[in-house]
């Protein structure tokens, strides 16, 4: 990619972080954003509010970076850099990662609950449910390992007592999915006030998943 492409991607990360706050799925210095770039990734820095982000303080990390000592000799990326590194290293089909502490989804994560098939849009995350990964301390390799397992075959998961991870083939899709997970969590919580919500069957969800393979795709013009 050219310097112009890198600048555009850095601006896109900043804009994504600001939009997360505008949408109400992030606040303060919580959450983080990354995107694949060259032989590594660009990621938001640690402890910087969205309103203070700019192109220059977005951090570049190689995908083969190994530990905090190596990372912090370069800069101070998000404390969750391992999750972003490991996802982009393992999921060659994805190019962007958004992590939020959105309220409703995190409430479910505090209860260590998956988002079951209460609505067909759960399939937007790639499966019949949105899994909740087990708890591990933030920034740890163990948390990254749990997230990777929960994301297997999926594009979003919850992190127990923590928040949400959403993936996309670009920043816009990752952000859209992170917001969609929050909407689904709100619907789940509201429906639960009336009793245990009924869920769609595996067969019904499989039908939706099949439809989603071509949903929103445009035919190429010859």
Secondary structure as UniProt FT lines:
FT   HELIX           3..23
FT   TURN            28..29
FT   STRAND          32..37
FT   TURN            38..39
FT   STRAND          40..43
FT   TURN            46..47
FT   HELIX           50..52
FT   HELIX           55..57
FT   STRAND          59..62
FT   TURN            63..64
FT   HELIX           68..72
FT   TURN            73..74
FT   TURN            79..80
FT   HELIX           81..90
FT   TURN            92..93
FT   STRAND          96..100
FT   HELIX           103..110
FT   TURN            111..112
FT   HELIX           120..125
FT   STRAND          132..133
FT   TURN            138..139
FT   HELIX           141..150
FT   TURN            151..153
FT   STRAND          156..159
FT   TURN            160..162
FT   STRAND          163..168
FT   HELIX           171..192
FT   TURN            193..194
FT   HELIX           202..212
FT   TURN            213..216
//
